[in-house]
Amino acid sequence: MIRLWKLEVHDLAVTKLKSFRPHDRSDLQALCDRGLLNAQKLREALHLAFPFRSPKPGDEDDDPDNPDWTKVSKHFKRSNAI
């Protein structure tokens, strides 16, 4: 038997935010443009995915495990998602 899993759209957005590569940013913009993201649900999904995550002094700017969440937040505010 094959079981297929489909990520809920807010969980998908969290994975895109984690990677935050150019094509992920494009995908996030498309999700926002289509009105598929709810600000509160996205905040909850982010909190559940990264409850203990915070950047540390000395982390590299381009470290994929340390995205600049301030830029992410500003992007979504512009997109009216948050």
N, C-alpha and C positions, 0 to 999 in steps of 0.2 A: 504494500500500500504506500502511496506517495502522499505526503502531507505538505501542503503549501501554506506558507505564512505570509501575510501581508501586513506591513507596518501601518499602524494608525498614522494619519498625516502629521500629527504633532510630534510623534516619535521619529518619523522620517526627517522632519525639520531639525530635530535635535542632532541626528547623525550628520546632517549637512552642516550644521553649525560647528560640530566637533571638528570636522575636516576643514571646512571653510576654504576649499580650493576654488579657483575661478568658476568651474562648472557647477560646484555646489552653490556658490553665491547666485549664479544664474537660475538654478533650480529653485532656490529660496525666493528669488524675486518673482518667479512664475507662480509659486504657491500664494504669495501675497497678492499679486495682481489678480488672481482668480478668486480671491476672498476665501481661500480654504483654511486659513489659520485664524484661530481665536486667541487673542492675547492672553487671557487667563489660562487657557489650556496649555499654551506654549510655555508660559512661566512654570506651570506645574510640572510639565514634562521635563523641562530643563532642571528644575530642582530635584526631581526624582532620579534623573540620569547622572547628575553631578552634585550630590548633596554636600560633599566635603571638598570640592574643587575650588582653589583660589590660587591665582598667580603668586609666585614667590620672587623676591628680589634675585636678580641674576639669571632668571629664565630668559632664554633666547627669544627674540621677537618672532623669528620664523619657525620656532618649534611647533610642529603640528599638534602637540599635546598641550600647547599653551596659546590658544587663540586669543586675540585681543577682544575681550567681551565688550569693551566700551565701544569699539567700532561696530560690532554686531548690533548692539543695542541701538546705536544711532541709525544704522541702516534700517532696522525694523520700525523705528519711530517715523522715519521718512516714509516708509511704506504703509503706515497706519496699522501695522499689525500689533504694535505694543503701545 
